[in-house]
Amino acid sequence: MAFYQLHTTQKLPATIQEVWDFISSPANLKEITPPHMGFIVTSNTGSQKMYPGMIITYKVSPLLGIKLDWMTEITHVRDFEYFVDEQRIGPYSIWHHQHKIEPIEGGVLMTDIVTYEPPFGILGAIANTLIIKSQLKQIFDYRTIALEKRFGTYKD
């Protein structure tokens, strides 16, 4: 069993309240996901904020336009600090995504830690090396740009 981690950080010139209000709403997920992934939230979450036990379902096309069902559960929430989503149904054997925010001078530091395991054992490990790792990086690179468009660019 091989598992991997992606760790990203981003500074945003916004308040904790502004960033939390945005990232804790499932309705905003599509805005920070690359259009080519065909991401659609299929559960009826409305403008509801995330809470422990919340189930969110999606359709997503991560590869070759093939639509997949994905279901995550929000397992932990500490308002204005972090939440965790874990895959219940989807393309990974394991998916655990920590979203953390903390105040810094002039804004917010957002940290994401994704721990994942591709399916299919050694074939999944090969797929991670060839495709998955770089695809996840591209998704988070897109998200960085989308969040800068929404909140602005942090000045060090």
Backbone as JSON Lines, residues from 0, in Angstrom:
{"i":0,"aa":"M","n":[0.85,-1.18,0.0],"ca":[0.0,0.0,0.0],"c":[0.89,1.24,0.0]}
{"i":1,"aa":"A","n":[0.82,2.02,-1.06],"ca":[1.58,3.26,-1.16],"c":[0.62,4.43,-1.03]}
{"i":2,"aa":"F","n":[0.93,5.34,-0.11],"ca":[0.12,6.55,-0.03],"c":[1.04,7.75,-0.21]}
{"i":3,"aa":"Y","n":[0.42,8.86,-0.56],"ca":[1.16,10.06,-0.92],"c":[0.54,11.26,-0.24]}
{"i":4,"aa":"Q","n":[1.32,12.34,-0.17],"ca":[0.79,13.6,0.36],"c":[1.15,14.75,-0.56]}
{"i":5,"aa":"L","n":[0.19,15.63,-0.69],"ca":[0.39,16.91,-1.36],"c":[0.19,17.97,-0.29]}
{"i":6,"aa":"H","n":[1.14,18.87,-0.17],"ca":[1.1,19.91,0.85],"c":[1.24,21.25,0.13]}
{"i":7,"aa":"T","n":[0.25,22.13,0.27],"ca":[0.32,23.44,-0.37],"c":[0.0,24.53,0.65]}
{"i":8,"aa":"T","n":[0.55,25.71,0.41],"ca":[0.21,26.88,1.22],"c":[-0.03,28.06,0.29]}
{"i":9,"aa":"Q","n":[-0.86,28.97,0.76],"ca":[-1.14,30.18,0.0],"c":[-1.49,31.28,0.99]}
{"i":10,"aa":"K","n":[-0.94,32.46,0.75],"ca":[-1.27,33.63,1.55],"c":[-2.28,34.47,0.79]}
{"i":11,"aa":"L","n":[-3.31,34.93,1.5],"ca":[-4.36,35.74,0.88],"c":[-4.54,37.03,1.68]}
{"i":12,"aa":"P","n":[-4.71,38.16,0.98],"ca":[-4.92,39.44,1.66],"c":[-6.4,39.62,2.0]}
{"i":13,"aa":"A","n":[-6.87,38.85,2.96],"ca":[-8.28,38.86,3.33],"c":[-8.37,38.55,4.82]}
{"i":14,"aa":"T","n":[-9.57,38.66,5.35],"ca":[-9.78,38.33,6.76],"c":[-10.11,36.85,6.9]}
{"i":15,"aa":"I","n":[-9.92,36.34,8.1],"ca":[-10.32,34.95,8.4],"c":[-11.79,34.76,8.06]}
{"i":16,"aa":"Q","n":[-12.64,35.71,8.43],"ca":[-14.08,35.61,8.17],"c":[-14.35,35.46,6.67]}
{"i":17,"aa":"E","n":[-13.7,36.31,5.85],"ca":[-13.94,36.27,4.4],"c":[-13.5,34.93,3.81]}
{"i":18,"aa":"V","n":[-12.31,34.47,4.19],"ca":[-11.8,33.22,3.63],"c":[-12.64,32.05,4.12]}
{"i":19,"aa":"W","n":[-12.96,32.02,5.41],"ca":[-13.76,30.92,5.95],"c":[-15.13,30.87,5.27]}
{"i":20,"aa":"D","n":[-15.79,32.02,5.14],"ca":[-17.11,32.05,4.51],"c":[-17.05,31.46,3.11]}
{"i":21,"aa":"F","n":[-15.97,31.72,2.4],"ca":[-15.85,31.2,1.03],"c":[-15.54,29.71,1.02]}
{"i":22,"aa":"I","n":[-14.49,29.28,1.74],"ca":[-14.06,27.89,1.63],"c":[-14.99,26.91,2.33]}
{"i":23,"aa":"S","n":[-15.79,27.37,3.27],"ca":[-16.67,26.45,4.0],"c":[-18.04,26.29,3.34]}
{"i":24,"aa":"S","n":[-18.21,26.84,2.16],"ca":[-19.46,26.7,1.42],"c":[-19.26,25.78,0.21]}
{"i":25,"aa":"P","n":[-19.91,24.61,0.2],"ca":[-19.77,23.71,-0.96],"c":[-20.15,24.36,-2.29]}
{"i":26,"aa":"A","n":[-21.01,25.37,-2.23],"ca":[-21.42,26.05,-3.46],"c":[-20.25,26.71,-4.18]}
{"i":27,"aa":"N","n":[-19.14,26.97,-3.47],"ca":[-18.0,27.65,-4.08],"c":[-16.94,26.69,-4.64]}
{"i":28,"aa":"L","n":[-17.13,25.4,-4.48],"ca":[-16.12,24.45,-4.94],"c":[-15.87,24.52,-6.44]}
{"i":29,"aa":"K","n":[-16.93,24.69,-7.21],"ca":[-16.77,24.73,-8.66],"c":[-15.88,25.89,-9.1]}
{"i":30,"aa":"E","n":[-15.96,27.0,-8.38],"ca":[-15.19,28.2,-8.75],"c":[-13.68,27.97,-8.63]}
{"i":31,"aa":"I","n":[-13.25,27.06,-7.79],"ca":[-11.82,26.84,-7.59],"c":[-11.34,25.53,-8.2]}
{"i":32,"aa":"T","n":[-12.17,24.93,-9.07],"ca":[-11.82,23.68,-9.75],"c":[-11.69,23.97,-11.25]}
{"i":33,"aa":"P","n":[-10.64,23.48,-11.89],"ca":[-10.45,23.75,-13.32],"c":[-11.67,23.33,-14.14]}
{"i":34,"aa":"P","n":[-12.09,24.17,-15.08],"ca":[-13.27,23.87,-15.9],"c":[-13.17,22.54,-16.66]}
{"i":35,"aa":"H","n":[-11.96,22.16,-17.09],"ca":[-11.83,20.93,-17.88],"c":[-12.2,19.68,-17.08]}
{"i":36,"aa":"M","n":[-12.33,19.81,-15.77],"ca":[-12.68,18.65,-14.95],"c":[-14.19,18.41,-14.89]}
{"i":37,"aa":"G","n":[-14.98,19.31,-15.47],"ca":[-16.42,19.11,-15.5],"c":[-17.03,18.92,-14.12]}
{"i":38,"aa":"F","n":[-16.52,19.63,-13.14],"ca":[-16.92,19.46,-11.74],"c":[-18.32,20.02,-11.49]}
{"i":39,"aa":"I","n":[-19.2,19.19,-10.94],"ca":[-20.56,19.61,-10.61],"c":[-20.91,19.04,-9.24]}
{"i":40,"aa":"V","n":[-21.35,19.91,-8.32],"ca":[-21.86,19.45,-7.03],"c":[-23.28,18.93,-7.3]}
{"i":41,"aa":"T","n":[-23.54,17.68,-6.96],"ca":[-24.85,17.08,-7.23],"c":[-25.73,16.97,-6.0]}
{"i":42,"aa":"S","n":[-25.16,17.14,-4.81],"ca":[-25.98,17.12,-3.6],"c":[-26.62,18.49,-3.41]}
{"i":43,"aa":"N","n":[-27.72,18.52,-2.72],"ca":[-28.44,19.77,-2.5],"c":[-27.97,20.42,-1.21]}
{"i":44,"aa":"T","n":[-26.8,21.07,-1.27],"ca":[-26.25,21.71,-0.08],"c":[-26.64,23.18,0.0]}
{"i":45,"aa":"G","n":[-27.12,23.74,-1.11],"ca":[-27.49,25.15,-1.13],"c":[-26.34,26.02,-0.69]}
{"i":46,"aa":"S","n":[-26.63,27.01,0.13],"ca":[-25.58,27.91,0.63],"c":[-25.16,27.5,2.04]}
{"i":47,"aa":"Q","n":[-25.5,26.29,2.4],"ca":[-25.2,25.78,3.74],"c":[-23.69,25.71,4.0]}
{"i":48,"aa":"K","n":[-23.3,26.03,5.21],"ca":[-21.89,25.9,5.61],"c":[-21.6,24.45,5.96]}
{"i":49,"aa":"M","n":[-20.34,24.06,5.82],"ca":[-19.95,22.69,6.13],"c":[-20.07,22.42,7.63]}
{"i":50,"aa":"Y","n":[-20.44,21.18,7.94],"ca":[-20.55,20.73,9.33],"c":[-20.13,19.27,9.39]}
{"i":51,"aa":"P","n":[-19.68,18.79,10.55],"ca":[-19.28,17.39,10.66],"c":[-20.44,16.46,10.31]}
{"i":52,"aa":"G","n":[-20.16,15.5,9.46],"ca":[-21.19,14.57,9.0],"c":[-21.82,14.96,7.68]}
{"i":53,"aa":"M","n":[-21.57,16.17,7.2],"ca":[-22.15,16.61,5.92],"c":[-21.61,15.72,4.8]}
{"i":54,"aa":"I","n":[-22.5,15.26,3.94],"ca":[-22.14,14.47,2.76],"c":[-22.3,15.38,1.54]}
{"i":55,"aa":"I","n":[-21.26,15.43,0.72],"ca":[-21.3,16.22,-0.51],"c":[-21.01,15.27,-1.67]}
{"i":56,"aa":"T","n":[-21.86,15.3,-2.68],"ca":[-21.65,14.46,-3.86],"c":[-21.35,15.33,-5.07]}
{"i":57,"aa":"Y","n":[-20.55,14.76,-5.98],"ca":[-20.09,15.48,-7.16],"c":[-20.08,14.55,-8.36]}
{"i":58,"aa":"K","n":[-20.03,15.16,-9.52],"ca":[-19.61,14.51,-10.75],"c":[-18.32,15.21,-11.15]}
{"i":59,"aa":"V","n":[-17.34,14.43,-11.57],"ca":[-16.07,15.0,-11.95],"c":[-15.47,14.14,-13.06]}
{"i":60,"aa":"S","n":[-14.74,14.79,-13.96],"ca":[-14.1,14.09,-15.08],"c":[-12.59,14.33,-15.0]}
{"i":61,"aa":"P","n":[-11.89,13.57,-14.17],"ca":[-10.47,13.83,-14.0],"c":[-9.59,13.37,-15.16]}
{"i":62,"aa":"L","n":[-10.08,12.42,-15.97],"ca":[-9.24,11.86,-17.01],"c":[-10.08,11.49,-18.24]}
{"i":63,"aa":"L","n":[-9.67,11.97,-19.39],"ca":[-10.28,11.63,-20.68],"c":[-11.78,11.92,-20.74]}
{"i":64,"aa":"G","n":[-12.25,12.87,-19.95],"ca":[-13.66,13.25,-19.98],"c":[-14.6,12.21,-19.41]}
{"i":65,"aa":"I","n":[-14.08,11.18,-18.76],"ca":[-14.92,10.13,-18.19],"c":[-15.5,10.64,-16.87]}
{"i":66,"aa":"K","n":[-16.85,10.68,-16.8],"ca":[-17.54,11.18,-15.6],"c":[-17.48,10.14,-14.5]}
{"i":67,"aa":"L","n":[-17.09,10.6,-13.3],"ca":[-17.06,9.74,-12.12],"c":[-17.92,10.36,-11.03]}
{"i":68,"aa":"D","n":[-18.52,9.49,-10.22],"ca":[-19.21,9.95,-9.02],"c":[-18.18,10.05,-7.9]}
{"i":69,"aa":"W","n":[-18.31,11.08,-7.09],"ca":[-17.42,11.27,-5.96],"c":[-18.28,11.71,-4.78]}
{"i":70,"aa":"M","n":[-18.07,11.08,-3.63],"ca":[-18.78,11.46,-2.42],"c":[-17.76,11.69,-1.32]}
{"i":71,"aa":"T","n":[-17.86,12.86,-0.67],"ca":[-17.0,13.12,0.48],"c":[-17.87,13.4,1.7]}
{"i":72,"aa":"E","n":[-17.29,13.11,2.84],"ca":[-17.91,13.45,4.11],"c":[-17.03,14.47,4.82]}
{"i":73,"aa":"I","n":[-17.65,15.5,5.35],"ca":[-16.92,16.45,6.18],"c":[-16.83,15.82,7.57]}
{"i":74,"aa":"T","n":[-15.63,15.45,7.98],"ca":[-15.47,14.69,9.21],"c":[-15.11,15.54,10.41]}
{"i":75,"aa":"H","n":[-14.46,16.67,10.2],"ca":[-14.05,17.55,11.3],"c":[-14.22,19.0,10.86]}
{"i":76,"aa":"V","n":[-14.69,19.83,11.76],"ca":[-14.8,21.26,11.49],"c":[-14.48,22.01,12.78]}
{"i":77,"aa":"R","n":[-13.61,22.97,12.68],"ca":[-13.42,23.96,13.73],"c":[-13.52,25.3,13.02]}
{"i":78,"aa":"D","n":[-14.65,25.97,13.25],"ca":[-14.94,27.23,12.54],"c":[-13.75,28.19,12.6]}
{"i":79,"aa":"F","n":[-13.46,28.76,11.44],"ca":[-12.42,29.77,11.27],"c":[-11.0,29.21,11.49]}
{"i":80,"aa":"E","n":[-10.86,27.87,11.53],"ca":[-9.55,27.25,11.67],"c":[-9.31,26.14,10.65]}
{"i":81,"aa":"Y","n":[-10.22,25.16,10.56],"ca":[-9.99,24.05,9.64],"c":[-11.25,23.22,9.44]}
{"i":82,"aa":"F","n":[-11.22,22.45,8.36],"ca":[-12.16,21.35,8.19],"c":[-11.45,20.25,7.42]}
{"i":83,"aa":"V","n":[-12.0,19.05,7.51],"ca":[-11.42,17.87,6.84],"c":[-12.52,17.21,6.03]}
{"i":84,"aa":"D","n":[-12.2,16.9,4.77],"ca":[-13.1,16.08,3.98],"c":[-12.41,14.76,3.66]}
{"i":85,"aa":"E","n":[-13.2,13.67,3.72],"ca":[-12.71,12.34,3.41],"c":[-13.61,11.71,2.36]}
{"i":86,"aa":"Q","n":[-13.0,11.09,1.37],"ca":[-13.76,10.42,0.32],"c":[-14.47,9.2,0.89]}
{"i":87,"aa":"R","n":[-15.73,9.05,0.51],"ca":[-16.5,7.85,0.84],"c":[-16.71,6.98,-0.4]}
{"i":88,"aa":"I","n":[-16.92,7.64,-1.55],"ca":[-17.03,6.96,-2.84],"c":[-16.26,7.8,-3.84]}
{"i":89,"aa":"G","n":[-15.42,7.15,-4.66],"ca":[-14.69,7.93,-5.65],"c":[-13.48,7.21,-6.19]}
{"i":90,"aa":"P","n":[-12.62,7.96,-6.85],"ca":[-11.53,7.35,-7.6],"c":[-10.33,6.89,-6.75]}
{"i":91,"aa":"Y","n":[-10.26,7.27,-5.5],"ca":[-9.1,6.91,-4.67],"c":[-9.44,5.82,-3.67]}
{"i":92,"aa":"S","n":[-8.42,5.05,-3.28],"ca":[-8.61,4.11,-2.18],"c":[-8.7,4.86,-0.86]}
{"i":93,"aa":"I","n":[-7.91,5.93,-0.74],"ca":[-7.95,6.81,0.43],"c":[-7.84,8.25,-0.07]}
{"i":94,"aa":"W","n":[-8.64,9.12,0.49],"ca":[-8.56,10.56,0.24],"c":[-8.92,11.26,1.55]}
{"i":95,"aa":"H","n":[-7.97,11.99,2.09],"ca":[-8.15,12.74,3.34],"c":[-7.56,14.12,3.1]}
{"i":96,"aa":"H","n":[-8.4,15.15,3.15],"ca":[-7.97,16.5,2.78],"c":[-8.22,17.45,3.94]}
{"i":97,"aa":"Q","n":[-7.12,17.97,4.5],"ca":[-7.2,18.96,5.57],"c":[-7.09,20.35,4.96]}
{"i":98,"aa":"H","n":[-8.05,21.21,5.31],"ca":[-8.06,22.61,4.88],"c":[-7.87,23.45,6.14]}
{"i":99,"aa":"K","n":[-6.76,24.15,6.25],"ca":[-6.49,24.96,7.45],"c":[-6.3,26.41,7.06]}
{"i":100,"aa":"I","n":[-6.77,27.3,7.93],"ca":[-6.51,28.73,7.75],"c":[-6.08,29.32,9.08]}
{"i":101,"aa":"E","n":[-5.2,30.3,8.98],"ca":[-4.75,31.0,10.19],"c":[-4.41,32.43,9.85]}
{"i":102,"aa":"P","n":[-4.64,33.33,10.81],"ca":[-4.33,34.74,10.54],"c":[-2.82,34.96,10.51]}
{"i":103,"aa":"I","n":[-2.4,35.81,9.6],"ca":[-1.02,36.28,9.53],"c":[-1.08,37.78,9.33]}
{"i":104,"aa":"E","n":[0.05,38.43,9.45],"ca":[0.07,39.87,9.24],"c":[-0.38,40.18,7.81]}
{"i":105,"aa":"G","n":[-1.42,40.96,7.68],"ca":[-1.9,41.37,6.36],"c":[-2.81,40.37,5.67]}
{"i":106,"aa":"G","n":[-3.23,39.31,6.38],"ca":[-4.12,38.37,5.72],"c":[-4.26,37.02,6.4]}
{"i":107,"aa":"V","n":[-4.31,36.01,5.55],"ca":[-4.58,34.64,5.99],"c":[-3.61,33.7,5.3]}
{"i":108,"aa":"L","n":[-3.1,32.74,6.05],"ca":[-2.32,31.64,5.49],"c":[-3.23,30.44,5.38]}
{"i":109,"aa":"M","n":[-3.4,29.94,4.16],"ca":[-4.2,28.75,3.92],"c":[-3.25,27.59,3.64]}
{"i":110,"aa":"T","n":[-3.47,26.48,4.34],"ca":[-2.65,25.28,4.17],"c":[-3.56,24.12,3.83]}
{"i":111,"aa":"D","n":[-3.18,23.37,2.82],"ca":[-3.91,22.15,2.44],"c":[-2.95,20.98,2.52]}
{"i":112,"aa":"I","n":[-3.42,19.91,3.14],"ca":[-2.67,18.67,3.18],"c":[-3.6,17.57,2.68]}
{"i":113,"aa":"V","n":[-3.26,17.02,1.52],"ca":[-4.05,15.94,0.94],"c":[-3.24,14.66,1.07]}
{"i":114,"aa":"T","n":[-3.8,13.69,1.77],"ca":[-3.21,12.37,1.88],"c":[-4.07,11.44,1.05]}
{"i":115,"aa":"Y","n":[-3.46,10.74,0.11],"ca":[-4.25,9.93,-0.8],"c":[-3.52,8.64,-1.16]}
{"i":116,"aa":"E","n":[-4.32,7.67,-1.56],"ca":[-3.79,6.42,-2.09],"c":[-4.56,6.09,-3.36]}
{"i":117,"aa":"P","n":[-3.88,6.0,-4.49],"ca":[-4.56,5.6,-5.71],"c":[-5.02,4.14,-5.6]}
{"i":118,"aa":"P","n":[-6.01,3.75,-6.37],"ca":[-6.43,2.35,-6.38],"c":[-5.44,1.49,-7.18]}
{"i":119,"aa":"F","n":[-5.64,0.2,-7.15],"ca":[-4.94,-0.77,-8.01],"c":[-3.48,-1.03,-7.66]}
{"i":120,"aa":"G","n":[-3.12,-0.85,-6.38],"ca":[-1.79,-1.25,-5.91],"c":[-0.65,-0.65,-6.72]}
{"i":121,"aa":"I","n":[0.2,-1.53,-7.26],"ca":[1.39,-1.09,-8.0],"c":[1.02,-0.3,-9.25]}
{"i":122,"aa":"L","n":[-0.1,-0.65,-9.89],"ca":[-0.55,0.12,-11.06],"c":[-0.93,1.54,-10.65]}
{"i":123,"aa":"G","n":[-1.57,1.66,-9.48],"ca":[-1.9,2.99,-8.97],"c":[-0.67,3.8,-8.65]}
{"i":124,"aa":"A","n":[0.36,3.12,-8.11],"ca":[1.62,3.81,-7.8],"c":[2.27,4.32,-9.09]}
{"i":125,"aa":"I","n":[2.23,3.53,-10.13],"ca":[2.77,3.95,-11.43],"c":[1.95,5.11,-11.99]}
{"i":126,"aa":"A","n":[0.62,4.99,-11.88],"ca":[-0.26,6.07,-12.35],"c":[0.0,7.36,-11.58]}
{"i":127,"aa":"N","n":[0.3,7.24,-10.29],"ca":[0.61,8.43,-9.51],"c":[1.85,9.11,-10.05]}
{"i":128,"aa":"T","n":[2.88,8.33,-10.33],"ca":[4.12,8.89,-10.85],"c":[3.91,9.53,-12.22]}
{"i":129,"aa":"L","n":[3.13,8.88,-13.08],"ca":[2.97,9.35,-14.46],"c":[1.91,10.44,-14.62]}
{"i":130,"aa":"I","n":[0.82,10.38,-13.81],"ca":[-0.32,11.25,-14.08],"c":[-0.86,11.96,-12.83]}
{"i":131,"aa":"I","n":[-1.2,11.18,-11.81],"ca":[-2.0,11.7,-10.69],"c":[-1.31,12.84,-9.96]}
{"i":132,"aa":"K","n":[-0.05,12.65,-9.58],"ca":[0.67,13.66,-8.8],"c":[0.69,15.0,-9.54]}
{"i":133,"aa":"S","n":[1.01,14.99,-10.82],"ca":[1.06,16.25,-11.57],"c":[-0.33,16.83,-11.79]}
{"i":134,"aa":"Q","n":[-1.33,15.97,-11.95],"ca":[-2.7,16.46,-12.12],"c":[-3.19,17.15,-10.83]}
{"i":135,"aa":"L","n":[-2.9,16.57,-9.68],"ca":[-3.28,17.22,-8.42],"c":[-2.58,18.56,-8.27]}
{"i":136,"aa":"K","n":[-1.3,18.61,-8.63],"ca":[-0.57,19.87,-8.55],"c":[-1.22,20.92,-9.45]}
{"i":137,"aa":"Q","n":[-1.63,20.52,-10.66],"ca":[-2.28,21.45,-11.59],"c":[-3.6,21.96,-11.01]}
{"i":138,"aa":"I","n":[-4.36,21.08,-10.35],"ca":[-5.63,21.48,-9.74],"c":[-5.39,22.54,-8.67]}
{"i":139,"aa":"F","n":[-4.38,22.32,-7.82],"ca":[-4.09,23.28,-6.77],"c":[-3.45,24.55,-7.33]}
{"i":140,"aa":"D","n":[-2.7,24.47,-8.4],"ca":[-2.19,25.67,-9.07],"c":[-3.35,26.52,-9.59]}
{"i":141,"aa":"Y","n":[-4.35,25.85,-10.19],"ca":[-5.53,26.56,-10.67],"c":[-6.25,27.23,-9.5]}
{"i":142,"aa":"R","n":[-6.38,26.49,-8.41],"ca":[-7.06,27.02,-7.24],"c":[-6.34,28.26,-6.7]}
{"i":143,"aa":"T","n":[-5.01,28.25,-6.7],"ca":[-4.24,29.41,-6.25],"c":[-4.62,30.64,-7.06]}
{"i":144,"aa":"I","n":[-4.68,30.49,-8.38],"ca":[-5.04,31.6,-9.25],"c":[-6.48,32.05,-9.01]}
{"i":145,"aa":"A","n":[-7.4,31.09,-8.88],"ca":[-8.8,31.43,-8.65],"c":[-8.99,32.19,-7.34]}
{"i":146,"aa":"L","n":[-8.28,31.77,-6.3],"ca":[-8.39,32.46,-5.02],"c":[-7.74,33.84,-5.07]}
{"i":147,"aa":"E","n":[-6.67,34.0,-5.83],"ca":[-6.09,35.33,-6.01],"c":[-7.04,36.25,-6.77]}
{"i":148,"aa":"K","n":[-7.75,35.72,-7.75],"ca":[-8.75,36.53,-8.46],"c":[-9.85,36.99,-7.51]}
{"i":149,"aa":"R","n":[-10.24,36.13,-6.58],"ca":[-11.31,36.47,-5.64],"c":[-10.84,37.42,-4.55]}
{"i":150,"aa":"F","n":[-9.67,37.16,-3.97],"ca":[-9.22,37.91,-2.79],"c":[-8.06,38.87,-3.05]}
{"i":151,"aa":"G","n":[-7.38,38.74,-4.18],"ca":[-6.22,39.58,-4.46],"c":[-4.93,38.84,-4.18]}
{"i":152,"aa":"T","n":[-3.82,39.47,-4.54],"ca":[-2.5,38.88,-4.35],"c":[-1.88,39.42,-3.07]}
{"i":153,"aa":"Y","n":[-1.4,38.51,-2.26],"ca":[-0.76,38.88,-0.99],"c":[0.59,39.53,-1.27]}
{"i":154,"aa":"K","n":[0.86,40.64,-0.59],"ca":[2.13,41.33,-0.73],"c":[2.98,41.03,0.5]}
{"i":155,"aa":"D","n":[4.14,40.4,0.3],"ca":[5.05,40.11,1.43],"c":[5.78,41.34,1.87]}
